[in-house]
Amino acid sequence: MCYRCFKPKSACLCSYTKEIDPGIKFVLLMHQKEAKRQRTGTGHIAKISLKDAEILVGFEFEHNKRLQELLADPQYFPVMMYPGEEAWTARREGFAEALAGRKLLFVPES
């Protein structure tokens, strides 16, 4: 078992990955069951490939200490991808001003 990508050594993908710095902090929220039964390993591959990415495993994240620390950290501008008529995009007027030099903290819902 590879404890970096959590795949059997015969299927390890680590040698095929390359870390990139997208300029965004990614925090992947992973359900406990998904962490135990995950077959594709996309979350772990994303963590390996995206500089400074984190995986937080849990059931409810409302009181997750690490997530709360990241959300409160003034260096980050937290965002979650969710479609909607009032959703912001990077092209929206005022977006750059709202960022005010902070790094995006992207928390995709898995």
BELRA-V841189 format. One record per residue. N is the residue number from 0. RES is the residue in three letters. D_LAST is the distance of its C-alpha to the last C-alpha in whole Angstrom. Layout:
n: <N | N>
res: <RES | RES>
d_last: <D_LAST | D_LAST>
This chain:
n: <0 | 1 | 2 | 3 | 4 | 5 | 6 | 7 | 8 | 9 | 10 | 11 | 12 | 13 | 14 | 15 | 16 | 17 | 18 | 19 | 20 | 21 | 22 | 23 | 24 | 25 | 26 | 27 | 28 | 29 | 30 | 31 | 32 | 33 | 34 | 35 | 36 | 37 | 38 | 39 | 40 | 41 | 42 | 43 | 44 | 45 | 46 | 47 | 48 | 49 | 50 | 51 | 52 | 53 | 54 | 55 | 56 | 57 | 58 | 59 | 60 | 61 | 62 | 63 | 64 | 65 | 66 | 67 | 68 | 69 | 70 | 71 | 72 | 73 | 74 | 75 | 76 | 77 | 78 | 79 | 80 | 81 | 82 | 83 | 84 | 85 | 86 | 87 | 88 | 89 | 90 | 91 | 92 | 93 | 94 | 95 | 96 | 97 | 98 | 99 | 100 | 101 | 102 | 103 | 104 | 105 | 106 | 107 | 108 | 109>
res: <MET | CYS | TYR | ARG | CYS | PHE | LYS | PRO | LYS | SER | ALA | CYS | LEU | CYS | SER | TYR | THR | LYS | GLU | ILE | ASP | PRO | GLY | ILE | LYS | PHE | VAL | LEU | LEU | MET | HIS | GLN | LYS | GLU | ALA | LYS | ARG | GLN | ARG | THR | GLY | THR | GLY | HIS | ILE | ALA | LYS | ILE | SER | LEU | LYS | ASP | ALA | GLU | ILE | LEU | VAL | GLY | PHE | GLU | PHE | GLU | HIS | ASN | LYS | ARG | LEU | GLN | GLU | LEU | LEU | ALA | ASP | PRO | GLN | TYR | PHE | PRO | VAL | MET | MET | TYR | PRO | GLY | GLU | GLU | ALA | TRP | THR | ALA | ARG | ARG | GLU | GLY | PHE | ALA | GLU | ALA | LEU | ALA | GLY | ARG | LYS | LEU | LEU | PHE | VAL | PRO | GLU | SER>
d_last: <24 | 23 | 21 | 20 | 18 | 18 | 19 | 23 | 26 | 27 | 23 | 22 | 21 | 22 | 25 | 24 | 21 | 22 | 21 | 21 | 21 | 19 | 21 | 18 | 16 | 12 | 11 | 7 | 6 | 7 | 8 | 12 | 12 | 9 | 11 | 15 | 14 | 12 | 14 | 13 | 12 | 10 | 9 | 13 | 14 | 12 | 14 | 17 | 17 | 16 | 19 | 18 | 15 | 13 | 11 | 11 | 11 | 12 | 12 | 13 | 12 | 15 | 18 | 16 | 19 | 18 | 15 | 18 | 20 | 18 | 18 | 21 | 22 | 25 | 24 | 21 | 20 | 16 | 14 | 11 | 11 | 12 | 14 | 18 | 21 | 21 | 19 | 20 | 20 | 22 | 25 | 25 | 29 | 28 | 25 | 27 | 29 | 26 | 24 | 28 | 27 | 24 | 21 | 18 | 15 | 12 | 9 | 6 | 4 | 0>
